[in-house]
Amino acid sequence: MPPAFAVAWSGGRDSTALLHASLRVARALGLQVHAFHVDHGLQPASADWARRCAAQAARWARAGAPLRFASRRLSGRPGPGDSVEAWAREGRRAALAAMAREAGVDLLLLAHHAGDQAETVLLQALRGAGPAGLAAMPARQLREGLCWARPWREQPRRAIEAYLRRHRLRWIEDPSNAQPVHARNRLRQAVWPALEHSFPQAGPALLRLARHAAEAAENLRALAEADLGALGPAAATALPLDALRVHPPARARLLLRHWIERHSARPVPADRFESLWQALTAGRGPAAWPWPGGQLRRYRGLLRWFDAAAEGGGGVAPSPAAGALPAGLRAEPLPLDSPEPGLPPDWLPGLEARVRQGGERFQAGPGRPARALKKQFQAAGVPVWARQAPLFFLGETLVFVPGLGLDARCQVGSGQSRVRLVWQPGGVSPAEDGLA
């Protein structure tokens, strides 16, 4: 199997030129090319476009081109009030990444050119973006093991049009490109011609701005990473809010934004960031903030990120069949000579998960008094949201509490067969209120 890469191919002029040029290079170098087409399902003719691309790919392959074609249609529609552009962009990225995984390729070429880059810079400026936004589209970006590359990012549109004429290539015209409902179309049709007429060097100037912004954004990321590293390894998962008061506000805001972006893997929405910043610096307000891709939670001076994919649904999972452990609970055997106390293995089959009712008492260690769960949680520093996990009983005996561990009255020590219980939340919704 020869080495391979992929090209995102809409069938339009730019991606058709890129695919054709890629095939010429690949044939000379002995490489395989995968053409990935995404049918958004937003235009009546979109299914026909997919068929036309498949037919063209078959013709090129019969002529000896090292080409394989794959297509995927997006499911669903944008919701009420959703941005069609954003919905299509996210769906397209997911579909392209999925096809790349299936094909086993780690390089995907995109046909964005210098005109697209200049338009993106201008749109980002009109949205009030910072350096990262003004840097616009990177030449290369590694995401989940796939390199998204734009080899023509510095090439003018006229060079692509000349290539199409030279090779007599045909392409698909998407009628939505002429609809002024989309911001980029309005910019391209009404604003850009007037801008270039009055300022002929607008395009090159905006490309230089993107390069300067990319350098500034990289330097700011390095500064924020250094500030985060100075807080110690624990800050990577739990950001001490006192650190925001050590630095000047601009630098503290940079640190906070960088920390969130590391976890959410997406730009921080400006309006949400301002609301979060005000709440954190005031030391009041909610204990939890919904966030794209997850949730932020504050407790005892620390800010933590919880990924949406790891949170799961609500409620306590029903008790499993006899002999199985309740959902989210895992048992790990302990060596006989380990000093760590554990639970006798013959207790495992009868364990049940129950919702906290109130009045439960937990003994934190041998010889220590059994105390109310609320007091034990507070003493152990267990965050409020972690207190809503189920409790695990054998009959009427409280055995295990996530965040606190085994009740001392159920433990056996070294020299006896025993297991460690580990709670892995996956079926329990955390509390979103502030106090318990």
C-alpha positions in Angstrom: 0.0 0.0 0.0 1.7 3.3 -1.1 1.8 6.2 1.4 -1.4 8.3 1.2 -2.8 11.7 1.9 -6.3 13.2 1.5 -7.9 16.3 -0.1 -11.2 17.8 1.0 -13.1 18.1 -2.2 -16.4 20.0 -2.4 -16.4 19.9 -6.2 -16.0 23.7 -6.3 -13.3 25.6 -8.2 -10.6 25.8 -5.5 -10.8 22.3 -4.2 -11.1 20.9 -7.8 -7.8 22.6 -8.7 -6.1 21.4 -5.5 -7.2 17.8 -6.1 -6.1 17.8 -9.7 -2.7 19.3 -8.8 -2.3 16.8 -5.9 -3.0 13.9 -8.3 -0.3 15.0 -10.7 2.2 15.3 -7.8 1.1 12.0 -6.3 1.4 10.1 -9.5 5.0 11.3 -9.9 5.9 10.4 -6.4 4.1 7.1 -6.1 1.5 8.3 -3.5 -2.1 7.5 -3.0 -4.7 10.3 -2.9 -8.1 10.1 -1.1 -10.7 12.6 -2.1 -13.2 13.3 0.7 -16.6 14.9 -0.2 -19.1 16.1 2.4 -22.7 16.5 1.4 -24.2 19.0 3.9 -27.8 18.3 2.7 -28.6 22.1 2.7 -29.1 22.5 -1.1 -31.6 20.6 -3.3 -28.9 19.6 -5.7 -26.4 18.5 -3.0 -26.9 14.8 -3.6 -26.4 15.3 -7.4 -23.1 17.1 -6.6 -21.9 14.1 -4.7 -22.7 11.9 -7.6 -20.9 14.2 -10.0 -17.8 14.2 -7.8 -17.9 10.4 -7.7 -18.3 10.1 -11.4 -15.4 12.5 -12.0 -13.2 10.6 -9.5 -14.0 7.4 -11.4 -13.0 9.0 -14.7 -9.6 10.2 -13.3 -9.0 6.8 -11.7 -9.6 5.0 -15.0 -7.1 7.3 -16.6 -4.5 6.2 -14.2 -4.8 8.7 -11.4 -4.0 7.2 -7.9 -7.3 8.3 -6.5 -9.9 6.9 -4.1 -13.2 8.7 -3.5 -15.3 8.8 -0.3 -18.4 10.8 0.5 -20.4 11.4 3.7 -23.8 13.1 4.1 -24.4 15.1 7.2 -27.4 14.1 9.3 -29.8 16.5 11.0 -30.4 20.2 10.5 -29.4 23.4 12.2 -31.6 24.2 15.2 -33.7 27.3 15.5 -31.5 30.3 15.9 -28.3 28.3 15.1 -25.8 29.6 12.7 -26.0 27.6 9.5 -22.4 28.4 8.7 -21.2 27.2 12.1 -23.4 24.0 12.0 -22.0 23.2 8.5 -18.5 23.9 9.5 -18.6 21.7 12.6 -20.3 18.9 10.7 -17.9 19.1 7.9 -14.9 18.9 10.2 -16.3 15.9 12.0 -17.1 14.1 8.7 -13.7 14.8 7.2 -11.9 13.6 10.4 -14.0 10.4 10.4 -13.2 9.6 6.7 -9.5 10.2 7.4 -9.6 7.7 10.3 -11.3 5.1 8.2 -8.8 5.6 5.3 -5.9 5.5 7.7 -4.4 8.9 6.6 -3.0 11.6 8.8 -2.6 14.5 6.3 -5.7 16.3 4.9 -5.2 19.2 2.4 -7.7 22.1 2.3 -8.0 24.5 -0.6 -8.1 27.8 1.2 -6.1 30.5 -0.6 -4.9 34.0 0.1 -8.2 35.6 -0.7 -9.9 33.4 1.9 -7.3 34.2 4.4 -7.6 38.0 3.9 -11.4 37.7 4.2 -11.1 35.7 7.4 -8.8 38.3 9.0 -11.3 41.1 8.1 -14.3 39.1 9.4 -12.4 38.4 12.7 -11.5 42.0 13.1 -15.2 43.0 12.6 -16.1 40.5 15.4 -13.6 42.1 17.7 -11.2 39.1 17.8 -7.9 39.1 19.6 -4.5 38.0 18.2 -5.5 34.3 17.9 -8.5 35.3 15.9 -6.7 37.8 13.7 -4.1 35.1 12.9 -7.0 33.5 11.0 -6.3 30.1 9.4 -3.0 28.4 10.2 -1.0 26.8 7.4 -0.9 23.6 9.4 -2.9 22.4 12.4 -2.7 19.1 14.2 -6.0 18.0 15.7 -6.6 14.5 17.1 -3.7 13.0 15.2 -4.8 14.5 11.8 -2.8 17.3 10.2 -5.1 19.9 8.5 -2.9 21.7 5.9 -3.5 24.6 3.6 -0.8 24.5 1.0 -2.3 27.3 -1.1 -2.9 29.7 1.8 -0.5 32.3 0.3 -1.6 31.8 -3.3 -3.8 34.4 -4.9 -7.2 33.5 -6.4 -6.1 34.5 -9.8 -3.4 31.8 -9.8 -6.0 29.1 -9.1 -8.2 30.5 -11.9 -5.3 30.3 -14.3 -4.6 26.7 -13.3 -8.3 25.8 -14.0 -8.2 27.4 -17.4 -4.9 25.8 -18.3 -6.1 22.3 -17.6 -9.7 22.9 -18.7 -11.2 21.7 -15.5 -14.9 21.8 -14.7 -16.3 22.5 -11.3 -19.6 22.9 -9.4 -21.0 26.3 -8.6 -22.8 26.4 -5.3 -25.7 28.9 -5.6 -25.5 29.6 -1.9 -22.2 31.4 -2.5 -24.3 34.2 -4.1 -26.7 34.5 -1.2 -26.1 37.7 0.9 -27.5 36.0 4.0 -24.0 34.7 4.9 -21.5 37.2 6.3 -18.6 36.0 4.1 -20.8 36.3 1.0 -21.7 39.9 1.9 -18.1 40.8 2.5 -17.0 39.2 -0.8 -19.8 40.8 -2.9 -20.3 44.2 -1.4 -17.3 45.2 0.7 -14.3 43.6 -0.8 -14.5 45.1 -4.3 -14.9 48.6 -2.8 -12.0 48.0 -0.4 -9.6 46.8 -3.1 -10.7 49.7 -5.3 -9.8 52.2 -2.6 -6.9 50.3 -1.1 -5.3 48.0 -3.8 -2.9 46.5 -1.3 -5.6 45.5 1.2 -5.2 41.8 0.5 -1.4 41.6 1.1 -1.7 44.0 4.1 -4.3 41.7 5.7 -2.0 38.7 5.1 0.8 40.5 6.9 -1.5 41.3 9.7 -2.4 37.6 10.1 1.3 36.7 10.2 2.0 39.4 12.9 -1.0 38.3 14.9 0.1 34.6 14.7 3.5 35.6 16.1 1.8 37.6 18.9 -0.6 34.8 19.7 2.3 32.3 19.9 4.3 34.6 22.2 1.2 35.1 24.4 0.6 31.3 24.6 4.2 30.8 25.6 3.9 33.4 28.4 0.6 31.9 29.7 2.2 28.4 29.6 5.2 29.7 31.6 2.9 31.2 34.2 0.9 28.0 34.4 4.0 25.9 34.7 5.2 28.1 37.6 2.1 27.1 39.6 3.2 23.5 39.6 1.8 20.3 37.9 -1.4 20.3 40.0 -2.5 23.6 38.3 -2.9 21.8 35.0 -6.1 20.2 36.3 -7.1 22.6 39.2 -6.3 26.2 38.7 -5.7 28.1 42.0 -7.7 31.3 41.8 -5.2 33.1 44.0 -2.9 33.0 41.0 -5.2 35.4 39.2 -4.6 38.0 41.9 -0.8 37.7 41.7 -0.5 39.0 38.1 -1.7 42.3 36.6 -5.3 41.9 35.3 -4.3 41.6 31.6 -1.8 38.8 32.4 -4.2 37.1 34.7 -6.9 37.1 32.1 -4.4 35.6 29.6 -3.6 32.8 32.1 -7.3 32.0 32.7 -8.2 32.0 29.0 -5.2 29.8 28.2 -6.1 27.3 30.9 -9.7 27.0 29.7 -8.6 26.6 26.1 -6.2 23.8 27.0 -9.2 21.8 28.4 -12.0 22.8 26.0 -9.8 22.7 22.9 -11.7 25.6 21.3 -11.6 29.4 21.5 -13.1 31.0 24.6 -16.4 32.9 23.9 -15.8 36.5 24.8 -19.1 37.1 26.5 -18.9 34.0 28.7 -15.3 34.8 29.6 -16.3 38.3 30.8 -19.1 36.9 32.9 -16.7 34.2 34.4 -14.0 36.8 35.0 -16.3 39.1 36.9 -17.6 36.2 39.1 -14.1 34.8 39.8 -12.5 38.1 40.7 -15.5 39.1 42.9 -15.4 35.8 44.7 -19.2 35.5 44.5 -21.8 34.1 42.2 -22.3 30.6 40.9 -20.2 27.5 41.7 -20.5 26.1 38.2 -20.6 27.5 34.7 -21.8 25.6 31.6 -19.1 25.9 28.9 -18.8 24.7 25.3 -17.5 21.1 25.6 -17.9 20.8 29.3 -18.3 22.7 32.5 -16.2 24.9 34.9 -16.6 24.4 38.6 -15.2 26.4 41.5 -14.6 25.0 45.0 -12.3 26.1 47.8 -10.3 28.4 45.8 -9.8 26.1 42.8 -11.2 26.1 39.3 -11.7 22.7 37.7 -12.8 21.6 34.2 -15.2 18.7 33.7 -15.5 17.3 30.2 -19.0 16.9 28.8 -18.2 13.5 27.3 -17.2 12.1 30.7 -20.2 13.3 32.6 -22.9 11.0 31.2 -26.6 11.2 32.0 -28.6 11.7 35.2 -29.7 9.5 38.1 -28.2 6.5 39.8 -27.8 3.4 37.7 -30.1 0.6 38.7 -28.6 -2.3 40.6 -27.1 -4.9 38.3 -27.6 -8.6 38.1 -26.3 -10.7 41.0 -22.6 -11.0 40.9 -21.9 -7.8 39.0 -20.8 -4.5 40.5 -23.0 -1.4 40.2 -22.3 0.8 37.3 -19.3 3.1 37.8 -17.8 1.0 40.5 -14.6 -1.0 40.0 -12.8 -3.5 42.3 -9.1 -3.9 42.2 -7.3 -6.8 44.1 -4.8 -5.7 46.7 -1.5 -7.6 47.3 -1.6 -9.6 50.6 1.4 -7.6 51.9 0.1 -4.2 51.0 -0.5 -1.9 54.0 -3.7 -0.5 52.4 -6.9 -1.8 53.9 -9.6 -3.1 51.7 -13.0 -4.8 51.4 -13.5 -8.6 51.6 -14.2 -9.9 48.1 -17.2 -11.9 49.3 -19.0 -8.5 50.0 -18.9 -7.5 46.4 -21.9 -9.5 45.0 -24.4 -7.8 47.3 -23.3 -4.2 46.9 -26.2 -1.8 45.9 -26.0 1.8 44.7 -28.5 4.1 46.5 -29.3 7.8 46.4 -28.2 9.8 49.4 -31.3 10.2 51.7 -29.8 12.1 54.6 -28.9 10.8 58.1 -26.2 8.5 56.8 -23.1 8.3 59.0 -19.6 7.4 57.9 -16.5 6.3 60.0 -13.4 7.7 58.3 -10.8 5.6 60.2 -10.4 3.0 62.9 -11.2 4.3 66.4 -12.7 7.5 65.0 -16.3 8.4 65.6 -18.9 7.9 62.9 -20.1 11.4 61.7 -22.7 12.7 59.4 -21.7 12.6 55.7 -21.9 16.4 55.3 -19.3 16.9 58.0 -17.1 14.1 56.6 -17.3 15.7 53.1 -16.4 19.1 54.5 -13.5 17.7 56.5 -12.1 15.8 53.5 -12.6 18.8 51.2 -14.9 16.9 48.8 -16.4 19.4 46.3 -20.1 19.9 46.4 -20.7 18.4 42.9 -18.8 15.2 43.9 -21.2 14.6 46.9 -24.1 13.7 44.6 -22.6 10.3 43.6 -24.4 7.2 44.9 -23.7 5.5 48.2 -22.9 1.8 48.2 -24.5 -0.4 50.8 -24.5 -4.1 51.7 -28.0 -4.6 53.2 -28.3 -1.7 55.6 -24.5 -1.2 56.1 -22.9 1.8 54.4 -19.8 0.3 52.8 -18.3 2.9 50.3 -18.7 6.6 49.7 -17.1 8.1 46.6 -14.7 10.8 47.7 -14.4 9.3 51.2 -13.6 5.7 50.5 -14.4 2.6 52.5 -16.1 2.9 55.9 -13.6 1.8 58.5 -16.1 -0.6 60.0 -16.0 -2.6 56.7 -12.2 -2.8 56.2 -9.8 -5.7 56.6 -6.0 -5.2 56.6 -2.8 -6.8 55.5 -2.5 -10.5 55.2 -6.2 -11.0 54.2 -7.7 -11.3 50.8 -9.3 -7.9 50.0 -10.0 -5.4 47.2 -9.8 -1.7 46.6 -13.0 0.0 45.4 -12.7 2.7 42.7 -15.5 5.0 41.7 -15.6 6.2 38.0 -18.5 8.6 37.4 -20.3 7.9 34.2 -23.9 7.7 35.0 -24.4 10.3 37.7 -25.2 14.0 37.2 -23.3 16.4 39.4 -25.1 19.0 41.5 -25.0 22.3 39.9 -26.1 24.4 42.8 -23.6 26.1 45.0 -24.0 24.8 48.5 -24.8 21.5 50.3 
